[in-house]
Amino acid sequence: MMDDSGGGGAVPEETLRRVAVPVLVLDGGDSPAWMRDVAARTAELLPAGTHRTLPGQTHDVAADALAPVLSEFLTT
């Protein structure tokens, strides 16, 4: 699934569909559109996937933007 059109490391959709644990898939609102699209699609394919966008963040996300989202996911 994760592929930037440069031949990177794609994960087969069937593999994602077999992941049995809850997964939080994040993207940065200021990341390239293809990254945001892949994150959303990945979460859709995961049986217990949750997708969130971190506004104002890129792939190099700030810890203070990431921490509350992780904390919420891990405690619910």
PDB file as gemmi writes it, atoms N, CA and C in Angstrom:
CRYST1    1.000    1.000    1.000  90.00  90.00  90.00 P 1                      
ATOM      1  N   MET A   1       0.814  -1.190   0.000  1.00  0.00           N  
ATOM      2  CA  MET A   1       0.000   0.000   0.000  1.00  0.00           C  
ATOM      3  C   MET A   1       0.856   1.251   0.000  1.00  0.00           C  
ATOM      4  N   MET A   2       1.912   1.320   0.781  1.00  0.00           N  
ATOM      5  CA  MET A   2       2.724   2.531   0.867  1.00  0.00           C  
ATOM      6  C   MET A   2       3.690   2.568  -0.297  1.00  0.00           C  
ATOM      7  N   ASP A   3       3.428   3.439  -1.232  1.00  0.00           N  
ATOM      8  CA  ASP A   3       4.291   3.527  -2.402  1.00  0.00           C  
ATOM      9  C   ASP A   3       4.179   4.930  -2.966  1.00  0.00           C  
ATOM     10  N   ASP A   4       5.294   5.591  -3.142  1.00  0.00           N  
ATOM     11  CA  ASP A   4       5.303   6.974  -3.621  1.00  0.00           C  
ATOM     12  C   ASP A   4       5.520   7.062  -5.123  1.00  0.00           C  
ATOM     13  N   SER A   5       5.190   6.018  -5.833  1.00  0.00           N  
ATOM     14  CA  SER A   5       5.367   5.925  -7.285  1.00  0.00           C  
ATOM     15  C   SER A   5       6.825   5.792  -7.681  1.00  0.00           C  
ATOM     16  N   GLY A   6       7.715   5.742  -6.721  1.00  0.00           N  
ATOM     17  CA  GLY A   6       9.123   5.559  -7.019  1.00  0.00           C  
ATOM     18  C   GLY A   6       9.556   4.116  -6.826  1.00  0.00           C  
ATOM     19  N   GLY A   7       8.602   3.211  -6.655  1.00  0.00           N  
ATOM     20  CA  GLY A   7       8.936   1.806  -6.503  1.00  0.00           C  
ATOM     21  C   GLY A   7       9.289   1.421  -5.081  1.00  0.00           C  
ATOM     22  N   GLY A   8       8.835   2.204  -4.094  1.00  0.00           N  
ATOM     23  CA  GLY A   8       9.151   1.948  -2.687  1.00  0.00           C  
ATOM     24  C   GLY A   8       8.554   0.663  -2.172  1.00  0.00           C  
ATOM     25  N   GLY A   9       8.425   0.554  -0.884  1.00  0.00           N  
ATOM     26  CA  GLY A   9       7.979  -0.681  -0.244  1.00  0.00           C  
ATOM     27  C   GLY A   9       6.480  -0.778  -0.103  1.00  0.00           C  
ATOM     28  N   ALA A  10       5.822  -1.274  -1.089  1.00  0.00           N  
ATOM     29  CA  ALA A  10       4.371  -1.446  -1.035  1.00  0.00           C  
ATOM     30  C   ALA A  10       3.997  -2.610  -0.134  1.00  0.00           C  
ATOM     31  N   VAL A  11       2.928  -2.448   0.638  1.00  0.00           N  
ATOM     32  CA  VAL A  11       2.394  -3.515   1.475  1.00  0.00           C  
ATOM     33  C   VAL A  11       1.134  -4.037   0.787  1.00  0.00           C  
ATOM     34  N   PRO A  12       1.070  -5.327   0.501  1.00  0.00           N  
ATOM     35  CA  PRO A  12      -0.117  -5.872  -0.164  1.00  0.00           C  
ATOM     36  C   PRO A  12      -1.397  -5.618   0.640  1.00  0.00           C  
ATOM     37  N   GLU A  13      -2.453  -5.251  -0.043  1.00  0.00           N  
ATOM     38  CA  GLU A  13      -3.725  -4.976   0.626  1.00  0.00           C  
ATOM     39  C   GLU A  13      -4.211  -6.167   1.433  1.00  0.00           C  
ATOM     40  N   GLU A  14      -3.991  -7.385   0.913  1.00  0.00           N  
ATOM     41  CA  GLU A  14      -4.445  -8.566   1.658  1.00  0.00           C  
ATOM     42  C   GLU A  14      -3.759  -8.668   3.017  1.00  0.00           C  
ATOM     43  N   THR A  15      -2.518  -8.224   3.086  1.00  0.00           N  
ATOM     44  CA  THR A  15      -1.786  -8.241   4.352  1.00  0.00           C  
ATOM     45  C   THR A  15      -2.416  -7.270   5.335  1.00  0.00           C  
ATOM     46  N   LEU A  16      -2.743  -6.082   4.878  1.00  0.00           N  
ATOM     47  CA  LEU A  16      -3.370  -5.096   5.759  1.00  0.00           C  
ATOM     48  C   LEU A  16      -4.713  -5.588   6.275  1.00  0.00           C  
ATOM     49  N   ARG A  17      -5.463  -6.256   5.443  1.00  0.00           N  
ATOM     50  CA  ARG A  17      -6.787  -6.753   5.835  1.00  0.00           C  
ATOM     51  C   ARG A  17      -6.716  -7.834   6.918  1.00  0.00           C  
ATOM     52  N   ARG A  18      -5.543  -8.418   7.111  1.00  0.00           N  
ATOM     53  CA  ARG A  18      -5.387  -9.480   8.118  1.00  0.00           C  
ATOM     54  C   ARG A  18      -4.847  -8.972   9.458  1.00  0.00           C  
ATOM     55  N   VAL A  19      -4.543  -7.709   9.576  1.00  0.00           N  
ATOM     56  CA  VAL A  19      -4.019  -7.162  10.837  1.00  0.00           C  
ATOM     57  C   VAL A  19      -5.160  -7.133  11.845  1.00  0.00           C  
ATOM     58  N   ALA A  20      -4.979  -7.828  12.953  1.00  0.00           N  
ATOM     59  CA  ALA A  20      -6.070  -8.028  13.912  1.00  0.00           C  
ATOM     60  C   ALA A  20      -6.074  -7.061  15.085  1.00  0.00           C  
ATOM     61  N   VAL A  21      -5.112  -6.202  15.183  1.00  0.00           N  
ATOM     62  CA  VAL A  21      -5.042  -5.279  16.317  1.00  0.00           C  
ATOM     63  C   VAL A  21      -5.421  -3.867  15.876  1.00  0.00           C  
ATOM     64  N   PRO A  22      -5.875  -3.032  16.815  1.00  0.00           N  
ATOM     65  CA  PRO A  22      -6.165  -1.644  16.465  1.00  0.00           C  
ATOM     66  C   PRO A  22      -4.888  -0.924  16.019  1.00  0.00           C  
ATOM     67  N   VAL A  23      -5.028  -0.131  14.966  1.00  0.00           N  
ATOM     68  CA  VAL A  23      -3.888   0.598  14.406  1.00  0.00           C  
ATOM     69  C   VAL A  23      -4.294   2.045  14.192  1.00  0.00           C  
ATOM     70  N   LEU A  24      -3.445   2.951  14.637  1.00  0.00           N  
ATOM     71  CA  LEU A  24      -3.629   4.378  14.397  1.00  0.00           C  
ATOM     72  C   LEU A  24      -2.725   4.777  13.239  1.00  0.00           C  
ATOM     73  N   VAL A  25      -3.318   5.299  12.182  1.00  0.00           N  
ATOM     74  CA  VAL A  25      -2.567   5.744  11.011  1.00  0.00           C  
ATOM     75  C   VAL A  25      -2.657   7.264  10.983  1.00  0.00           C  
ATOM     76  N   LEU A  26      -1.507   7.910  11.050  1.00  0.00           N  
ATOM     77  CA  LEU A  26      -1.463   9.371  11.088  1.00  0.00           C  
ATOM     78  C   LEU A  26      -0.840   9.937   9.835  1.00  0.00           C  
ATOM     79  N   ASP A  27      -1.265  11.135   9.502  1.00  0.00           N  
ATOM     80  CA  ASP A  27      -0.578  11.905   8.471  1.00  0.00           C  
ATOM     81  C   ASP A  27      -0.548  13.362   8.918  1.00  0.00           C  
ATOM     82  N   GLY A  28       0.321  14.107   8.282  1.00  0.00           N  
ATOM     83  CA  GLY A  28       0.416  15.534   8.560  1.00  0.00           C  
ATOM     84  C   GLY A  28      -0.371  16.315   7.527  1.00  0.00           C  
ATOM     85  N   GLY A  29      -1.145  17.274   7.971  1.00  0.00           N  
ATOM     86  CA  GLY A  29      -1.946  18.079   7.069  1.00  0.00           C  
ATOM     87  C   GLY A  29      -1.141  18.843   6.040  1.00  0.00           C  
ATOM     88  N   ASP A  30       0.143  19.072   6.331  1.00  0.00           N  
ATOM     89  CA  ASP A  30       1.019  19.764   5.394  1.00  0.00           C  
ATOM     90  C   ASP A  30       1.918  18.810   4.622  1.00  0.00           C  
ATOM     91  N   SER A  31       1.679  17.514   4.755  1.00  0.00           N  
ATOM     92  CA  SER A  31       2.434  16.518   3.995  1.00  0.00           C  
ATOM     93  C   SER A  31       1.917  16.490   2.562  1.00  0.00           C  
ATOM     94  N   PRO A  32       2.703  15.924   1.646  1.00  0.00           N  
ATOM     95  CA  PRO A  32       2.228  15.812   0.262  1.00  0.00           C  
ATOM     96  C   PRO A  32       0.919  15.018   0.190  1.00  0.00           C  
ATOM     97  N   ALA A  33       0.105  15.361  -0.787  1.00  0.00           N  
ATOM     98  CA  ALA A  33      -1.204  14.728  -0.949  1.00  0.00           C  
ATOM     99  C   ALA A  33      -1.093  13.209  -1.049  1.00  0.00           C  
ATOM    100  N   TRP A  34      -0.060  12.703  -1.736  1.00  0.00           N  
ATOM    101  CA  TRP A  34       0.032  11.252  -1.891  1.00  0.00           C  
ATOM    102  C   TRP A  34       0.237  10.557  -0.548  1.00  0.00           C  
ATOM    103  N   MET A  35       0.953  11.208   0.386  1.00  0.00           N  
ATOM    104  CA  MET A  35       1.142  10.613   1.716  1.00  0.00           C  
ATOM    105  C   MET A  35      -0.175  10.575   2.471  1.00  0.00           C  
ATOM    106  N   ARG A  36      -0.939  11.657   2.390  1.00  0.00           N  
ATOM    107  CA  ARG A  36      -2.225  11.704   3.072  1.00  0.00           C  
ATOM    108  C   ARG A  36      -3.190  10.675   2.479  1.00  0.00           C  
ATOM    109  N   ASP A  37      -3.167  10.538   1.169  1.00  0.00           N  
ATOM    110  CA  ASP A  37      -4.037   9.553   0.508  1.00  0.00           C  
ATOM    111  C   ASP A  37      -3.681   8.128   0.926  1.00  0.00           C  
ATOM    112  N   VAL A  38      -2.396   7.819   0.971  1.00  0.00           N  
ATOM    113  CA  VAL A  38      -1.957   6.476   1.372  1.00  0.00           C  
ATOM    114  C   VAL A  38      -2.331   6.203   2.822  1.00  0.00           C  
ATOM    115  N   ALA A  39      -2.183   7.198   3.685  1.00  0.00           N  
ATOM    116  CA  ALA A  39      -2.554   7.009   5.091  1.00  0.00           C  
ATOM    117  C   ALA A  39      -4.042   6.708   5.222  1.00  0.00           C  
ATOM    118  N   ALA A  40      -4.872   7.466   4.532  1.00  0.00           N  
ATOM    119  CA  ALA A  40      -6.315   7.254   4.604  1.00  0.00           C  
ATOM    120  C   ALA A  40      -6.692   5.876   4.062  1.00  0.00           C  
ATOM    121  N   ARG A  41      -6.121   5.500   2.936  1.00  0.00           N  
ATOM    122  CA  ARG A  41      -6.435   4.198   2.332  1.00  0.00           C  
ATOM    123  C   ARG A  41      -5.955   3.050   3.216  1.00  0.00           C  
ATOM    124  N   THR A  42      -4.794   3.210   3.818  1.00  0.00           N  
ATOM    125  CA  THR A  42      -4.268   2.187   4.722  1.00  0.00           C  
ATOM    126  C   THR A  42      -5.228   1.967   5.876  1.00  0.00           C  
ATOM    127  N   ALA A  43      -5.691   3.042   6.493  1.00  0.00           N  
ATOM    128  CA  ALA A  43      -6.632   2.922   7.609  1.00  0.00           C  
ATOM    129  C   ALA A  43      -7.929   2.259   7.166  1.00  0.00           C  
ATOM    130  N   GLU A  44      -8.383   2.548   5.943  1.00  0.00           N  
ATOM    131  CA  GLU A  44      -9.603   1.915   5.421  1.00  0.00           C  
ATOM    132  C   GLU A  44      -9.450   0.401   5.305  1.00  0.00           C  
ATOM    133  N   LEU A  45      -8.287  -0.040   4.908  1.00  0.00           N  
ATOM    134  CA  LEU A  45      -8.057  -1.469   4.691  1.00  0.00           C  
ATOM    135  C   LEU A  45      -7.860  -2.247   5.987  1.00  0.00           C  
ATOM    136  N   LEU A  46      -7.400  -1.592   7.025  1.00  0.00           N  
ATOM    137  CA  LEU A  46      -7.182  -2.249   8.311  1.00  0.00           C  
ATOM    138  C   LEU A  46      -8.517  -2.489   8.997  1.00  0.00           C  
ATOM    139  N   PRO A  47      -8.800  -3.705   9.431  1.00  0.00           N  
ATOM    140  CA  PRO A  47     -10.079  -3.990  10.079  1.00  0.00           C  
ATOM    141  C   PRO A  47     -10.364  -3.089  11.292  1.00  0.00           C  
ATOM    142  N   ALA A  48      -9.333  -2.734  12.024  1.00  0.00           N  
ATOM    143  CA  ALA A  48      -9.503  -1.860  13.188  1.00  0.00           C  
ATOM    144  C   ALA A  48      -8.622  -0.626  13.026  1.00  0.00           C  
ATOM    145  N   GLY A  49      -8.631  -0.059  11.815  1.00  0.00           N  
ATOM    146  CA  GLY A  49      -7.800   1.104  11.532  1.00  0.00           C  
ATOM    147  C   GLY A  49      -8.502   2.406  11.854  1.00  0.00           C  
ATOM    148  N   THR A  50      -7.747   3.331  12.390  1.00  0.00           N  
ATOM    149  CA  THR A  50      -8.217   4.684  12.671  1.00  0.00           C  
ATOM    150  C   THR A  50      -7.271   5.642  11.978  1.00  0.00           C  
ATOM    151  N   HIS A  51      -7.819   6.603  11.269  1.00  0.00           N  
ATOM    152  CA  HIS A  51      -7.002   7.586  10.557  1.00  0.00           C  
ATOM    153  C   HIS A  51      -7.217   8.957  11.162  1.00  0.00           C  
ATOM    154  N   ARG A  52      -6.121   9.638  11.397  1.00  0.00           N  
ATOM    155  CA  ARG A  52      -6.173  11.023  11.896  1.00  0.00           C  
ATOM    156  C   ARG A  52      -5.163  11.853  11.129  1.00  0.00           C  
ATOM    157  N   THR A  53      -5.518  13.091  10.881  1.00  0.00           N  
ATOM    158  CA  THR A  53      -4.610  14.059  10.258  1.00  0.00           C  
ATOM    159  C   THR A  53      -4.201  15.064  11.317  1.00  0.00           C  
ATOM    160  N   LEU A  54      -2.911  15.330  11.388  1.00  0.00           N  
ATOM    161  CA  LEU A  54      -2.383  16.310  12.333  1.00  0.00           C  
ATOM    162  C   LEU A  54      -2.227  17.630  11.596  1.00  0.00           C  
ATOM    163  N   PRO A  55      -3.113  18.589  11.840  1.00  0.00           N  
ATOM    164  CA  PRO A  55      -3.066  19.861  11.132  1.00  0.00           C  
ATOM    165  C   PRO A  55      -1.729  20.575  11.326  1.00  0.00           C  
ATOM    166  N   GLY A  56      -1.234  21.178  10.259  1.00  0.00           N  
ATOM    167  CA  GLY A  56      -0.008  21.964  10.337  1.00  0.00           C  
ATOM    168  C   GLY A  56       1.266  21.143  10.425  1.00  0.00           C  
ATOM    169  N   GLN A  57       1.162  19.826  10.348  1.00  0.00           N  
ATOM    170  CA  GLN A  57       2.338  18.963  10.479  1.00  0.00           C  
ATOM    171  C   GLN A  57       2.727  18.383   9.121  1.00  0.00           C  
ATOM    172  N   THR A  58       3.994  18.024   9.022  1.00  0.00           N  
ATOM    173  CA  THR A  58       4.509  17.326   7.861  1.00  0.00           C  
ATOM    174  C   THR A  58       4.876  15.917   8.295  1.00  0.00           C  
ATOM    175  N   HIS A  59       5.686  15.247   7.476  1.00  0.00           N  
ATOM    176  CA  HIS A  59       6.164  13.912   7.839  1.00  0.00           C  
ATOM    177  C   HIS A  59       7.066  13.980   9.070  1.00  0.00           C  
ATOM    178  N   ASP A  60       7.649  15.134   9.305  1.00  0.00           N  
ATOM    179  CA  ASP A  60       8.511  15.369  10.470  1.00  0.00           C  
ATOM    180  C   ASP A  60       7.658  16.037  11.555  1.00  0.00           C  
ATOM    181  N   VAL A  61       6.802  15.257  12.174  1.00  0.00           N  
ATOM    182  CA  VAL A  61       5.805  15.776  13.112  1.00  0.00           C  
ATOM    183  C   VAL A  61       6.436  16.196  14.442  1.00  0.00           C  
ATOM    184  N   ALA A  62       5.910  17.265  15.010  1.00  0.00           N  
ATOM    185  CA  ALA A  62       6.375  17.765  16.300  1.00  0.00           C  
ATOM    186  C   ALA A  62       5.815  16.890  17.421  1.00  0.00           C  
ATOM    187  N   ALA A  63       6.633  16.622  18.416  1.00  0.00           N  
ATOM    188  CA  ALA A  63       6.226  15.758  19.527  1.00  0.00           C  
ATOM    189  C   ALA A  63       4.993  16.301  20.241  1.00  0.00           C  
ATOM    190  N   ASP A  64       4.894  17.620  20.397  1.00  0.00           N  
ATOM    191  CA  ASP A  64       3.745  18.180  21.113  1.00  0.00           C  
ATOM    192  C   ASP A  64       2.446  18.061  20.315  1.00  0.00           C  
ATOM    193  N   ALA A  65       2.523  17.864  19.016  1.00  0.00           N  
ATOM    194  CA  ALA A  65       1.338  17.609  18.205  1.00  0.00           C  
ATOM    195  C   ALA A  65       0.979  16.129  18.217  1.00  0.00           C  
ATOM    196  N   LEU A  66       1.976  15.291  18.339  1.00  0.00           N  
ATOM    197  CA  LEU A  66       1.782  13.848  18.289  1.00  0.00           C  
ATOM    198  C   LEU A  66       1.327  13.260  19.628  1.00  0.00           C  
ATOM    199  N   ALA A  67       1.893  13.732  20.717  1.00  0.00           N  
ATOM    200  CA  ALA A  67       1.655  13.139  22.035  1.00  0.00           C  
ATOM    201  C   ALA A  67       0.179  13.046  22.423  1.00  0.00           C  
ATOM    202  N   PRO A  68      -0.612  14.106  22.296  1.00  0.00           N  
ATOM    203  CA  PRO A  68      -2.014  13.970  22.736  1.00  0.00           C  
ATOM    204  C   PRO A  68      -2.826  12.992  21.889  1.00  0.00           C  
ATOM    205  N   VAL A  69      -2.507  12.890  20.608  1.00  0.00           N  
ATOM    206  CA  VAL A  69      -3.228  11.975  19.731  1.00  0.00           C  
ATOM    207  C   VAL A  69      -2.877  10.532  20.088  1.00  0.00           C  
ATOM    208  N   LEU A  70      -1.607  10.268  20.303  1.00  0.00           N  
ATOM    209  CA  LEU A  70      -1.186   8.933  20.739  1.00  0.00           C  
ATOM    210  C   LEU A  70      -1.784   8.567  22.089  1.00  0.00           C  
ATOM    211  N   SER A  71      -1.740   9.502  23.008  1.00  0.00           N  
ATOM    212  CA  SER A  71      -2.281   9.262  24.345  1.00  0.00           C  
ATOM    213  C   SER A  71      -3.767   8.905  24.281  1.00  0.00           C  
ATOM    214  N   GLU A  72      -4.527   9.649  23.492  1.00  0.00           N  
ATOM    215  CA  GLU A  72      -5.953   9.368  23.342  1.00  0.00           C  
ATOM    216  C   GLU A  72      -6.185   7.978  22.756  1.00  0.00           C  
ATOM    217  N   PHE A  73      -5.432   7.637  21.714  1.00  0.00           N  
ATOM    218  CA  PHE A  73      -5.594   6.339  21.064  1.00  0.00           C  
ATOM    219  C   PHE A  73      -5.245   5.201  22.011  1.00  0.00           C  
ATOM    220  N   LEU A  74      -4.188   5.364  22.756  1.00  0.00           N  
ATOM    221  CA  LEU A  74      -3.700   4.283  23.620  1.00  0.00           C  
ATOM    222  C   LEU A  74      -4.513   4.117  24.907  1.00  0.00           C  
ATOM    223  N   THR A  75      -5.318   5.101  25.255  1.00  0.00           N  
ATOM    224  CA  THR A  75      -6.074   5.008  26.495  1.00  0.00           C  
ATOM    225  C   THR A  75      -7.564   4.800  26.263  1.00  0.00           C  
ATOM    226  N   THR A  76      -7.981   4.642  25.022  1.00  0.00           N  
ATOM    227  CA  THR A  76      -9.414   4.417  24.765  1.00  0.00           C  
ATOM    228  C   THR A  76      -9.644   2.993  24.335  1.00  0.00           C  
TER     229      THR A  76                                                      
END                                                                             
